[in-house]
Amino acid sequence: MNKKVLLATTMIAVAMLGTTVHAEGEKVGVSMPTKDLQRWNQDGANMEKELTDAGYEVELQFASNDPSTQLNQIKTMIGNGAQVLVISAIEGDSLGEALDMAAEYEIPVIAYDRLLMNSDAVSYYATFDNYMVGTVQGNYIVEALDLENADGPFNLEITAGDPGDNNAGYFYGGAMDVLQPYIDEGKLVVQSGQTAFEEVATPQWKTDTAQSRAENILSTYYTDQNVDVWLCSNDSTALGVETALAANYSGEYPVVTGQDCDIENTKNMIAGKQSMSVFKDTRTLASQVVKMVGQIINGEEVDVNDTETYDNGVIVVPSYLCEPVFADVNNYKELLIDSGYYTEDQLQ
Ligand code: BGC
């Protein structure tokens, strides 16, 4: 079915449902990018539980990292009478058609974690402060190598995220704003010469892609010298770099950053194969979004704390930014186990 026919069919379905679209029932559509990464399963599960506990009906879908699947799933949610949509996009600007439909039926849309781009149909954005994720990683590196006092030079390599995900540029930008002065003064040296976002990006945040790029870099530049630090924007890419280090590198083990505190990465942190991860408690984000959904449905003022940063190309989207923190081997127990995020068994 081509896109136009599909849209027409969905519109007919919506029309046939008639009043259902705007009627009672308080149904919330939640669209998540993929089940492949641990975090989206957690986000989906948290959202479903919290919304259900709050008395809403929930339609939760995962889109197998396929933008057209996600587009169709959202259209179906609209057809099924969702009154609010919560969307974490695979690609920020591939959902225009579904967002137009949402606007037509006056369905408010909350962008979840990742901003929806190039559309004025985005009502709110809830996320962790993405730029701060990058600065937390950058500052961790500054401390770990004592860049203020040590002479260096230290060798740095960089692995960033998916160019289709608006967050990826913020993570990279935040970290590079901290690290660039040290690169400029020669204290940090990138032996591969790959520093531009396009050169270090990892399409779809794929572990395998990060791994093969790291393998190439290690076998080309680090057979007879150490790589001292590897900035990885998140845990799925860090995992690829860590696998490459295990197989293709015999120098001193570098400082490796990450983000999400995924189970595999937390285990690696405990085993000394990853230095830190940025902890974004998905329970906090889910609670915030459920609160926003309630405020929208009840016609109340919606909680936001940033009305300037997130320009999606058409509008500046009112946002609520939660605060990320770093986790490492010294504080993970308190952050992850004592808080009930993981059980000790999960990390064995
Ligand atoms: C999220 C990260 C996640 C990455 C890959 C980003 O949009 O903010 O937490 O690691 O996507 O799924």
Boltz pocket constraint, residues with backbone or C-beta under 6 A from the ligand:
constraints:
  - pocket:
      binder: B
      contacts: [[A, 37], [A, 39], [A, 113], [A, 114], [A, 165], [A, 167], [A, 168], [A, 205], [A, 233], [A, 234], [A, 235], [A, 236], [A, 259], [A, 260], [A, 280]]
      max_distance: 6.0
